[in-house]
Amino acid sequence: MLDKITDFELQEKHTEHSEKTSIEIREEYQYGTEIELKEDVYNELLELTKNVLSQAKLIIEQ
């Protein structure tokens, strides 16, 4: 019974957003949610990560 409800919910969501990427479909199925990260936030996190790794490299090399 629960499988039928879950399948129905996924079908309902799929009909609402007919042009989903394979990643969006996988996330929806696996996590039951949609994950979205804006490009400016992504770039900021990427730069912070690069900075942290650069600092770690300097500490290791000392």
RAPE-V302235 format. One record per run of one state. SS is the DSSP state (H for helix, E for strand, C for the rest). FROM is the first residue (numbers start at 1). TO is the last residue. If there is no record, write none. Layout:
ss=SS from=FROM to=TO
ss=SS from=FROM to=TO
This chain:
ss=C from=1 to=1
ss=H from=2 to=16
ss=C from=17 to=21
ss=H from=22 to=31
ss=C from=32 to=38
ss=H from=39 to=61
ss=C from=62 to=62
